[in-house]
Every structure is written in structure tokens, then in C-alpha cells.
């Protein structure tokens, strides 16, 4: 009887929860999104719905409240979730830390798997089926005239690292994707290289779609992908060597 109950619980876990809160400034009036999808037999996902985090939703409490509200709306309980897909950056330091922490806590509490989704892959979902446009540079975490850039070619990610406008010369990508904080110099360099400029799209649904085919990770090793070390660490190094 005990083994039968365990088997029934395992079979019941058929949903994927997506967390995309890596770059709050991208979401306008919201601070991010959570989303739900149902697993198909072929490993694909059927999108169910999403919910934005309101501007006053702060820290882990706000994110957990959104997850609870979305799951309740669609009648999904903790035991129904098979894995959690979380957008791990690059992005905002605090936003990534909160997202990853919540994903780890929920994974441990539920006993489900967790998938680390590079934020550039989330942005790249909008390129799918774009023909010649399916080759783009995604710029994230802009600061001091530079941004962390990743080239997305047919779904494959090629990390370029933190670069300025000069770093875009000769890349050959057809599209440059970034938010309103991308340095003007990088925009001009992208235009000079013949790249189409597009605004970035980061949604909970795209996080779920980007997670398909990515292997899960041990929740203990799940960590944010920071573009650069936090200012507090840099300042500490400067003071103490």
C-alpha cells in the first residue's frame, strides 16, 4: 500500500513552474512573472497561465505570494509540480538572489527538480522561427557603458561576456536585443554593424519554453549568473586587497 501511494504521488507531478524575475525593469508595472505549464508525454509543455508580480511585491514574500496565487487559480497543489524553471541571469543582483533562493526553497519543500535557465535563452525564445533574424546578441545587466552580451544562434548560446560597443564589431549577428538601460554607444555600434535593434522580452512563458531540453541541476548548486561581482564585494577588495 505504501509503495502504491508513492507511485501515485510521482505520477501526479505533471506541472512545471516558471520564475522570470531576473530583470524587474523589463516588466514595466510588474516586477517579474511566474508561469505554469503542463508536461506532455513527449517532454514538451502546454502553457496554462502566468501572473505578474505587482510593483509593491518585494523580496521573497512577494514572489511566494504570486506563486501561491497562480497555483491556486489553476488548482495546482505542491505535489503536482514536477520541476521549477528559474531564470538565473545575468540581471539585477537582488532580483536574481531572491528568484534563485525561492526556487531552491520551493524545490526542497516540494521535493521537485529545478532547472537553471540562462536569461539570454529566455530572451531568445522570441527569435524562434525568425529566419535570418534567428541570430542575435542579447545585452543584459548594463553598467558603465558596457553590458553582458550573449549571442543566440538557432537557440545555441555563445557567451561574449561584458563588452562595450567595440566588442560588437565583426560579430555578424542580425539583431541586437536590449532594454532601455543599454548604453547609447552600444546601440550606435549595433546600428553601424547593420544590426536590427529590438526591445527585450522576458516572460514567464518564455522561461518555461526555454527550459525545455535543459538538464536539471542539484538544488544545492543552483546559483545566480551575475554579470560582474557586486559593488559591495568590489569595494571590499579595494579596501582590503
Secondary structure, 3 states (H helix, E strand, C coil): CHHHHHHHHHHHCCEEEEEECCCHHHHCCEEEEEEEEEECCCCCEEEEEEEEEECCCCHHHHHHHHHHHHHHHCCCCHHHEEEEEEECCCCCHHHHHHHHHHHHHHHHHHCCEEEEECHHHHHHHHHCCCHHHCEEEEEEEEECCEEEEEEEECCEEEEEEEECHHHHCCCCCCEEEECCCCCHHHHHHHHHCCCEEEECCCCHHHHHHHHCCCCCECHHHCCCCCCCCCHHHHHHHHHHC
